[in-house]
Amino acid sequence: MRKKTPVAIIVCAFAYTLFSQTVPANAQHLAPGRFAETAPTPALSANLQQKDNFIVPSRPTVSEPADIQRVGVLQLEFGLDAEFDAKEFRNQQTAPLDLRFAALSRLLLDFQLEVVKSQVDRTAGRMTGVGDAIIGLQVVAFKKTGYPTFAFAYHSKLPTASKDKGLGNGRVDHKAVLLISDQLGGLNLNINAAYLNVARKDSGRRADGGLFSIALSHRFENHFGVFGELSGQSLEYSLPRGVYPLGGVTYRVNPQLRFDAGLRFGVGAEAPRVSVVAGFVFGIADLY
């Protein structure tokens, strides 16, 4: 037995090393003591984090995350929004499309377009066409594990929607945003504070205003998730002026695809009373 002891020790050590480098996917379900023995290596943890961050959804909330997806990933977001009973229309349907590309680890390029915008005004006349386009960029200023992430973004809304049909104001609008994201236990927190410079519809002058939003979300182990948001803006930008509570659910199919659906309520003279939002986020490819 003594002669076999060194061999047994070597075999056990080799088995332990191999097991610790190939942590099972269900390690989080093990007892605390055993989980400590099979903790993933730093390299494996980094790989899992990169895989989980293949997409970082920004829809359907007004709040956008300060974090961005993995560098080189082209992310597509598409949805169908239906809004009812606003000051300027009885109902409105839009199909927003958003392409978000992580050009660098701290630089995101963004292009948004309302592919279809259709609304019924107060005289029961329906107008349909292409909505406005928005181009922008986001720079992650500070990111460190255990601390909130800070970023700055700039968006310019281009007048691609028809002013004659009442689908847009026919002029360029601007938005500069401070974005903050953090983890609060199992909750994801996103806070946005924005400066708005918007063209007036009734004159050639411009107006200055602000936007503030705060959103919380949580993802369960069964791929489902929930989110809630409270946002408000003093001028029309994407949404009419007003205060907007929003709540809904998400379903993450895999690291590259997530679906969402929710209800948004409007408070204010110009805000639509209720809106239904639904869509998906898809990581098209890692171009790098």
C-alpha positions, 0 to 999 in steps of 0.5 A: 500500500505504501508503494501505491501511495505516491501514484494515488496522490499524483492521480488525485492531484491531476484529476483535481487540476483538470476538474478545477479548469473545466468548471461545470456550468451548474457549479452555482447550484453546488453546496457552498463548500464544494463551490469554493473548491471548484471556483473558475479560474480568472481566464475562464471567468473572463471568457464567460463574462465576454460571452454574457456581454455579447449583447447589451440591450438598450431597448425598450427603455428610454434609459440606455446602459453606460456599458456597451457590448463586447468590442467588435460586435454589431448589435441589431435592435428592432421593435413595434411600438403602438401609442394611443390617445396623445394630444397630436394623434389618436394612435401611432405605430412605429417600427424603430430599428437600431444598429449599435456597433462597438468600434472600440472597447470604450466607443459605441457607434449608433444609428437609429431609424423609424423604418415605418411611422403611421399615425391617425391624427385628431381628424381621423386622417392617417399618414404613413411614411419613414420616421426620423433617423438618429445618429450618435456615439457613446464613450465609456469614461469610467469602468471598474469592477465594483464601481458604477460605470460612467459614459457620455453620449451625443445623438443628433436627430435627422429630419428624414420624417415628412413635416408635411405629413406631420410625422416630424418637425423637419429640423435637426434636434440634439441630445447630450447624455450622461449615463450611469450603470451599476449593479445593486445585488441582483438588480441592474441600474441605469440612470440617464440625464440629458440636455435637449436642444429641439427645434420648435414646430410653430416657429424657426426658434429652438428650445432647450430642455432636459430628460431624466430616466431611471430603470431597474431590471433583473434577470432570473435563472430561467432566462426570463427577466423583468424591468421597470422605468420612470422617465420624464422630459420637458421637450419632445424627443422621440416621445412627446413631453411628459412623464412615463412609467414603464414596466415589462418582461424579457426573455433571453434565448441565448447570449446573442438574442433577447426578446422584450415586451412592456406597457408604458403609461403617459402623464401630461397634456401631450403624452400618449395615455398608454403605449405597447412596446415589443421587440428583440435584440440580436447580436449579428456578428463579431466583426473583429 
